[in-house]
Amino acid sequence: MGLNTENNKYINYLKDEKFIEWKLLPNDELNNFWSDFVKSHPEEKENLELADQHFHKIKLSYFEIPEEKRVELRRRLKSSVESFNRKRRLRNLGYVAAACISILIISLIYFQRGFNQSADEAVFSPGYIVGSELESQDIILSSGNNVTSFQENIDIHIQNGNSARVITGESGEKEVKIADNTMNRLIVPYGKRSKIILSDGTKVWLNSGSILEFPSMFEGSNRTVTISGEMYIEVAEDSKHPFVVIAPEFNVQVLGTKFNVTAYEGSSSSVVLVEGSVELKSSAAKEEIILAPNQQALLSDSGTFNRRDVDAGLYTSWKDGYLTFSDTPIMEALKQIERYYNLSFNFGDNVSFAGSECTGKIILSDNLDNVLTALSLISSTNYKRENNSIFIYKN
């Protein structure tokens, strides 16, 4: 592996292939290796823990890059998959698992190019971390060596920490093995949704374009999950074990409650409380606030929270299959529809929604034209559809 433990900071682990493989696809061999490593080098325990924390914050989303760079990345991804199949013998894991590792290695290449920056800038800069987990059309459940994909929206129920019952709309029900004592990943691409019941009975609804990391079984004093994207959560009550949600720029701690977290890359982050009480902690400003039901906390660019009273139902209706708007900026409404249906909206020269708002309800139907017709009515526009590109214009 080539780790020099004398002078390395946590950043060195983020550049180490074996560490990346362990975080992405843990197994008994890797777990034992790193356990023995910490025992042999106890002075590295803190750096390893910091690397783990920062690894979970790294976004593997798709960022806008020039077409020539995309061609290069596709070429390098293919080459990297083939290389890892030869070097690591990953053929038995399947293409998805091999691709996941190679995505991390490609992101590592960009990370190393920016290593002359400060550590935090290098880790979190979108210019260097470029992945494509959310580009898949399938929902992916990754647990240890097991990577399972689903073409339909699914409901998952974690059972006894070593298996999951998966229910799909048409295919019925199947059981999927869950690795013991590991962090699992549920990846919901744009255009899909999913629901999962965690081992403690907590229910989580994941919106399109979201990634949830969760343990097979909750252990220790806290119950902790990590989210990127949007989720609605109903936390099972357990006064002795607080539930902690880690988002990219803030944490939420609760005992038992219902709330919505929005934490998409490039969009405003927020928390809306439906029931109970939550405490929010900002990563940047170190600010702490407590929300009451029907309150929203919006995270500002400076890392502070702006609290306001809202109708919580407007922010949670997506989990029930519809979007509700009340004096909502039209561009914000379009962004929600883009994510749900994996669309791209384009606007004619005579179309400007600056300062425009809309009010109404859109049923998230499988018939996209029904949705677009409803959108046209509440925004006073017309549309033309070409595959996944929607052109908005006015007569």
Phi, psi and omega per residue, in radians:
M1 nan -0.634 3.025
G2 1.437 0.437 3.113
L3 -1.377 2.284 3.016
N4 -1.770 1.886 -2.983
T5 -1.439 -0.046 -3.042
E6 -1.369 -0.711 -3.008
N7 -2.088 -0.066 -3.061
N8 -1.212 2.503 2.930
K9 -1.759 3.128 -3.103
Y10 -1.047 -0.433 -3.088
I11 -1.085 -0.501 -3.119
N12 -1.145 -0.568 3.127
Y13 -1.201 -0.571 3.133
L14 -1.202 -0.230 3.088
K15 -1.810 0.052 -3.067
D16 -1.669 2.183 -3.063
E17 -1.067 -0.686 -3.090
K18 -1.214 -0.627 3.076
F19 -1.142 -0.785 3.138
I20 -1.057 -0.789 3.138
E21 -1.084 -0.690 3.126
W22 -1.104 -0.755 -3.116
K23 -1.226 -0.595 -3.059
L24 -1.508 -0.743 -3.090
L25 -2.347 1.243 -3.085
P26 -1.164 2.573 3.023
N27 -2.583 3.088 -3.077
D28 -1.059 -0.699 -3.125
E29 -1.081 -0.818 -3.130
L30 -1.228 -0.685 3.101
N31 -1.036 -0.757 3.132
N32 -1.170 -0.674 -3.133
F33 -1.042 -0.864 -3.076
W34 -1.297 -0.496 3.043
S35 -1.144 -0.764 3.098
D36 -1.165 -0.611 -3.132
F37 -1.096 -0.764 3.138
V38 -1.160 -0.662 3.109
K39 -1.113 -0.660 -3.127
S40 -1.361 -0.479 -3.087
H41 -2.300 1.207 -3.095
P42 -1.039 -0.423 3.134
E43 -1.206 -0.243 -3.137
E44 -1.644 -0.039 -3.070
K45 -1.022 -0.781 -3.115
E46 -1.133 -0.747 3.122
N47 -1.104 -0.673 3.141
L48 -1.158 -0.689 3.113
E49 -1.168 -0.688 3.087
L50 -1.114 -0.723 3.122
A51 -1.078 -0.697 3.114
D52 -1.093 -0.765 3.133
Q53 -1.084 -0.793 -3.106
H54 -1.247 -0.561 3.121
F55 -1.037 -0.716 -3.099
H56 -1.268 -0.247 3.114
K57 -1.592 -0.279 -3.110
I58 -1.156 2.260 3.133
K59 -1.500 2.335 3.047
L60 -1.949 0.629 -3.130
S61 -1.422 2.990 3.091
Y62 -1.600 2.194 -3.133
F63 -1.937 2.661 3.126
E64 -1.195 2.034 3.099
I65 -2.359 2.742 -3.126
P66 -1.018 2.646 -3.089
E67 -1.020 -0.673 -3.130
E68 -1.099 -0.566 3.092
K69 -1.246 -0.598 3.126
R70 -1.134 -0.733 3.112
V71 -1.039 -0.760 3.129
E72 -1.084 -0.763 -3.116
L73 -1.151 -0.687 3.110
R74 -1.097 -0.711 3.123
R75 -1.117 -0.772 -3.097
R76 -1.244 -0.575 3.084
L77 -1.094 -0.816 3.127
K78 -1.061 -0.780 3.131
S79 -1.111 -0.696 -3.113
S80 -1.174 -0.705 3.096
V81 -1.057 -0.818 -3.136
E82 -1.094 -0.708 -3.139
S83 -1.116 -0.763 -3.123
F84 -1.236 -0.542 3.068
N85 -1.088 -0.643 3.125
R86 -1.307 -0.822 -3.010
K87 -1.340 -0.715 -3.034
R88 -1.834 -0.074 -3.125
R89 0.962 0.949 -3.081
L90 -1.601 0.137 -3.085
R91 -1.002 -0.612 -3.120
N92 -1.241 -0.243 3.103
L93 -1.500 -0.293 -3.120
G94 1.624 2.878 -3.066
Y95 -1.126 -0.673 -3.081
V96 -1.066 -0.803 -3.133
A97 -1.107 -0.768 3.131
A98 -1.107 -0.701 3.131
A99 -1.136 -0.671 3.121
C100 -1.030 -0.775 3.134
I101 -1.145 -0.759 -3.103
S102 -1.163 -0.541 3.040
I103 -1.036 -0.753 3.110
L104 -1.103 -0.673 -3.130
I105 -1.202 -0.677 3.071
I106 -1.100 -0.744 3.096
S107 -1.110 -0.567 3.095
L108 -1.089 -0.691 3.125
I109 -1.020 -0.819 3.131
Y110 -1.194 -0.591 3.111
F111 -1.088 -0.775 -3.098
Q112 -1.169 -0.559 3.108
R113 -1.111 -0.511 -3.115
G114 -1.732 0.298 -3.023
F115 -1.229 -0.219 3.084
N116 -1.328 -0.134 3.045
Q117 -1.436 3.101 3.033
S118 -1.160 2.802 -3.060
A119 -1.001 -0.849 -3.091
D120 -1.135 -0.691 3.134
E121 -1.102 -0.711 -3.111
A122 -1.173 -0.695 -3.090
V123 -1.210 -0.740 -2.952
F124 -1.759 -0.011 -3.105
S125 -1.263 2.139 -3.139
P126 -1.043 -0.405 3.139
G127 -1.163 -0.337 -3.066
Y128 -1.944 -0.484 3.123
I129 -1.740 1.818 -3.076
V130 -2.250 1.913 -3.136
G131 -2.271 -3.062 -3.074
S132 -2.543 0.550 3.118
E133 -0.994 -0.717 -3.050
L134 -1.440 -0.030 3.099
E135 -1.363 -0.363 3.122
S136 -1.052 2.579 3.077
Q137 -1.517 -0.158 -3.071
D138 -1.827 2.627 2.952
I139 -1.326 2.345 -3.073
I140 -2.103 2.271 3.019
L141 -1.978 2.018 -3.099
S142 -1.987 2.195 -3.139
S143 -2.537 1.887 -3.090
G144 1.028 -2.192 3.125
N145 -1.458 -0.121 -3.059
N146 -1.636 2.123 3.068
V147 -2.175 2.010 -3.078
T148 -2.107 2.362 -3.141
S149 -2.025 2.629 -3.106
F150 -2.355 2.302 -3.131
Q151 -1.417 -0.400 -3.090
E152 -1.821 2.889 2.956
N153 -1.088 2.492 -3.041
I154 -2.329 2.727 2.927
D155 -1.966 2.349 -3.103
I156 -2.145 2.411 3.074
H157 -2.224 1.942 3.119
I158 -1.283 2.241 -3.069
Q159 -2.130 2.116 3.018
N160 1.005 0.266 3.058
G161 1.317 -0.023 -3.137
N162 -2.283 0.080 3.066
S163 -2.707 2.801 3.123
A164 -2.338 2.361 3.038
R165 -1.642 2.097 -3.071
V166 -1.947 2.194 -3.128
I167 -2.016 2.204 3.097
T168 -2.024 2.863 -3.061
G169 -1.102 -0.799 -3.031
E170 -1.926 -0.581 -3.028
S171 -1.419 -0.127 3.115
G172 1.535 -2.267 -2.987
E173 -2.298 2.493 3.063
K174 -2.548 2.789 3.114
E175 -1.871 2.342 -3.133
V176 -2.102 2.363 -3.137
K177 -1.277 2.385 3.071
I178 -1.995 2.258 -3.116
A179 -1.189 2.525 3.115
D180 -1.277 2.547 2.988
N181 0.868 0.886 3.131
T182 -2.493 2.836 3.023
M183 -1.579 2.255 -3.134
N184 -1.816 2.779 -3.139
R185 -2.231 2.245 3.017
L186 -1.965 2.005 -3.052
I187 -1.914 2.043 -3.115
V188 -1.939 1.895 -3.066
P189 -1.285 2.991 3.062
Y190 -1.082 2.363 -3.113
G191 1.691 -0.049 -3.123
K192 -2.266 2.863 3.032
R193 -2.431 2.819 3.135
S194 -2.687 2.761 3.055
K195 -2.260 2.479 3.128
I196 -2.435 2.404 3.005
I197 -1.822 2.046 -3.080
L198 -1.353 3.034 -3.017
S199 -1.077 -0.440 -3.137
D200 -1.593 0.024 -3.114
G201 1.671 -0.076 3.081
T202 -1.126 2.359 -3.130
K203 -1.828 2.310 -3.119
V204 -2.254 2.204 2.999
W205 -1.795 2.209 -3.138
L206 -1.866 2.248 3.095
N207 -1.469 3.045 -3.127
S208 -1.038 2.536 3.087
G209 1.209 0.699 -3.064
S210 -2.210 2.657 3.076
I211 -2.279 2.194 3.093
L212 -2.015 2.277 3.009
E213 -1.924 2.269 -3.058
F214 -2.599 2.639 3.127
P215 -1.441 2.750 3.064
S216 -1.092 -0.730 3.052
M217 -2.406 2.479 3.081
F218 -1.379 2.250 3.115
E219 -2.316 2.739 3.138
G220 1.557 -2.968 -3.039
S221 -1.355 -0.481 -3.119
N222 -2.019 2.678 2.961
R223 -1.811 1.986 -2.971
T224 -2.145 2.334 2.997
V225 -2.294 2.826 3.125
T226 -2.145 2.384 -3.100
I227 -2.253 2.448 2.910
S228 -2.301 2.133 -3.056
G229 2.049 -2.291 -3.121
E230 -2.435 2.412 3.071
M231 -2.535 2.630 2.920
Y232 -1.925 2.364 -3.009
I233 -2.367 2.390 3.014
E234 -2.014 1.813 -3.004
V235 -1.430 2.238 3.050
A236 -1.170 2.341 -3.074
E237 -1.204 2.350 3.061
D238 -2.826 1.640 -3.022
S239 -1.120 -0.381 -3.116
K240 -1.532 -0.237 -3.091
H241 -2.328 1.581 3.108
P242 -0.984 2.577 3.104
F243 -1.727 2.239 -3.088
V244 -2.101 2.214 3.042
V245 -1.866 2.127 3.122
I246 -1.761 2.012 3.034
A247 -1.849 2.925 -3.064
P248 -0.968 -0.606 -3.029
E249 -2.116 0.035 3.136
F250 -2.819 2.866 3.058
N251 -2.084 2.635 3.068
V252 -2.170 2.267 3.130
Q253 -2.123 2.312 -3.101
V254 -2.499 2.955 3.004
L255 -1.872 -0.800 3.081
G256 -2.900 2.054 -3.013
T257 -2.966 3.133 3.093
K258 -2.274 2.218 -3.123
F259 -2.763 2.914 -3.126
N260 -2.064 2.325 3.093
V261 -2.044 2.227 3.043
T262 -2.056 2.079 -3.086
A263 -2.573 1.016 3.097
Y264 -1.425 2.534 3.049
E265 -1.114 2.278 3.085
G266 1.467 0.030 3.115
S267 -2.183 2.853 3.129
S268 -1.149 2.364 3.114
S269 -1.616 2.528 -3.116
S270 -2.732 2.835 3.018
V271 -2.299 2.303 3.074
V272 -2.092 2.199 -3.102
L273 -1.672 2.245 3.102
V274 -1.664 -0.778 -3.038
E275 -2.650 2.511 3.096
G276 1.591 -2.492 -3.115
S277 -2.632 2.489 3.099
V278 -2.356 2.639 3.053
E279 -1.998 2.241 -3.132
L280 -1.895 2.457 3.096
K281 -2.233 2.105 3.132
S282 -1.403 2.351 3.138
S283 -1.240 -0.687 -3.043
A284 -1.412 -0.904 -3.041
A285 -1.579 -0.090 -3.110
K286 0.994 0.538 -3.128
E287 -1.571 2.534 3.084
E288 -2.184 2.303 3.063
I289 -2.409 2.788 3.101
I290 -2.068 2.317 3.137
L291 -1.775 2.590 2.984
A292 -1.856 2.842 3.124
P293 -0.939 2.520 -3.102
N294 1.085 0.609 2.967
Q295 -2.130 2.596 3.103
Q296 -2.120 2.406 3.012
A297 -1.927 2.060 3.099
L298 -1.774 2.277 3.139
L299 -1.515 2.160 -3.137
S300 -1.438 2.967 3.119
D301 -1.085 -0.470 -3.127
S302 -1.470 -0.052 3.109
G303 1.584 0.157 3.088
T304 -1.736 2.808 -3.114
F305 -1.737 2.417 2.978
N306 -1.928 2.100 -3.060
R307 -1.788 2.415 3.106
R308 -2.633 2.763 3.092
D309 -1.453 2.388 -3.121
V310 -2.491 2.977 2.935
D311 -1.586 1.845 -3.030
A312 -1.016 -0.530 -3.116
G313 -1.059 -0.487 3.118
L314 -1.143 -0.436 -3.034
Y315 -1.781 -0.097 -3.105
T316 -2.092 -0.038 -3.058
S317 -1.136 -0.393 -3.118
W318 -0.997 -0.576 -3.107
K319 -1.203 -0.359 3.129
D320 -1.716 0.107 3.011
G321 1.682 0.288 3.057
Y322 -2.640 2.771 3.084
L323 -1.936 2.375 3.123
T324 -2.054 2.278 -3.124
F325 -2.116 2.397 3.074
S326 -2.419 1.814 -3.054
D327 0.897 0.738 -3.119
T328 -1.567 2.306 3.048
P329 -0.931 2.306 -3.061
I330 -1.038 -0.662 -3.136
M331 -1.108 -0.586 3.086
E332 -1.195 -0.701 3.104
A333 -1.116 -0.735 3.130
L334 -1.105 -0.653 3.138
K335 -1.099 -0.692 3.115
Q336 -1.123 -0.716 -3.141
I337 -1.210 -0.670 3.078
E338 -0.968 -0.843 -3.096
R339 -1.134 -0.759 -3.052
Y340 -1.146 -0.734 -3.063
Y341 -1.775 0.051 -3.122
N342 0.987 0.968 -3.092
L343 -1.982 2.965 2.987
S344 -2.307 2.098 3.124
F345 -1.600 2.366 3.067
N346 -2.180 2.552 -2.991
F347 -2.114 2.408 3.088
G348 -1.215 2.896 -3.087
D349 -1.073 -0.503 -3.091
N350 -1.639 0.203 -3.118
V351 -1.911 2.115 3.048
S352 -2.450 2.177 -3.134
F353 -1.822 0.249 3.139
A354 -1.039 2.136 3.136
G355 1.352 0.006 -3.117
S356 -1.538 2.499 -3.139
E357 -2.237 2.853 3.120
C358 -2.428 2.688 3.110
T359 -2.369 2.310 3.138
G360 2.714 -3.039 -3.112
K361 -2.233 2.403 3.079
I362 -2.121 2.093 3.058
I363 -1.336 2.214 -3.114
L364 -1.392 1.319 -3.054
S365 -1.430 2.759 3.009
D366 -1.198 -0.355 3.113
N367 -1.524 1.751 -3.062
L368 -1.091 -0.604 -3.124
D369 -1.109 -0.582 3.061
N370 -1.088 -0.723 3.130
V371 -1.147 -0.787 -3.108
L372 -1.167 -0.596 3.076
T373 -1.127 -0.767 3.093
A374 -1.081 -0.703 3.117
L375 -1.097 -0.710 3.122
S376 -1.069 -0.687 -3.115
L377 -1.165 -0.753 -3.064
I378 -1.437 -0.203 3.133
S379 -2.008 0.025 3.110
S380 0.986 0.846 3.119
T381 -2.356 3.034 2.978
N382 -2.066 2.924 -3.135
Y383 -2.486 2.757 3.025
K384 -2.289 2.288 -3.044
R385 -1.909 2.228 3.039
E386 -2.297 1.721 -3.067
N387 0.996 -2.119 -3.127
N388 -1.672 0.150 3.080
S389 -1.808 2.244 -3.139
I390 -2.022 2.160 -3.126
F391 -1.788 2.093 -3.112
I392 -1.748 2.286 -3.136
Y393 -2.592 2.898 3.062
K394 -2.038 2.565 3.123
N395 -1.185 nan nan
